[in-house]
Amino acid sequence: MKRLRPRIVPLNPAQAEQLRTILALIVRRAAGRVDTARVWAELAEQHGATLHFVNGTHHLNIAGIAATCTSCTAGVIAAWVRAARRRLAQAGEQA
């Protein structure tokens, strides 16, 4: 049986720029040791991020990129950063 590859939808320039902006914000806040709750509030306010805790799992969605983590909010933000960087790399964009 032939293995199907997931379809990768190209990012338009605005989407790529939005991901880079959000990534830069998260990295700056992490470097400044800003509290995770403040980072989360800023992401929700400025970028429409949604965070849910369902059945022991944190679910984060920002700019069409979703991530999950069972440990903590900081963990789900780190998972989202990895997913966003992967998405930019798949599209041939620089993170």
C-alpha positions, -999 to +999 in steps of 0.1 A: +000+000+000+014+034-010+019+058+019+002+092+014+021+123+022+002+151+040-007+179+017+012+210+024-007+242+016+017+270+006+019+300+030+012+334+015+036+362+024+012+377+050+008+343+068+046+337+068+051+372+082+025+367+109+041+334+120+076+351+121+061+380+142+045+357+167+076+336+170+098+367+176+074+379+203+075+345+221+113+343+218+117+379+232+093+372+261+111+340+269+145+357+269+132+384+292+118+357+316+083+371+312+057+350+331+038+325+309+004+339+319+015+374+306+028+359+273-005+339+269-026+371+275-006+390+250-009+363+224-047+361+229-052+398+228-029+406+198-031+374+177-064+357+187-047+328+203-070+302+219-059+280+248-081+252+262-075+225+289-094+194+280-090+160+296-056+167+310-042+183+278-035+219+270-045+228+234-031+260+218-041+274+184-025+306+169-026+316+133-039+283+121-011+263+139-022+240+166-002+223+194-009+202+225+009+194+257+000+174+288+024+191+312+018+229+313+011+261+295+048+268+290+051+234+274+022+239+249+037+273+239+071+256+233+053+229+212+035+256+192+069+273+185+083+240+172+052+234+150+053+270+136+090+266+128+083+233+110+055+249+090+077+278+079+104+253+070+079+232+049+070+263+030+106+272+024+105+302+047+131+313+072+119+312+108 
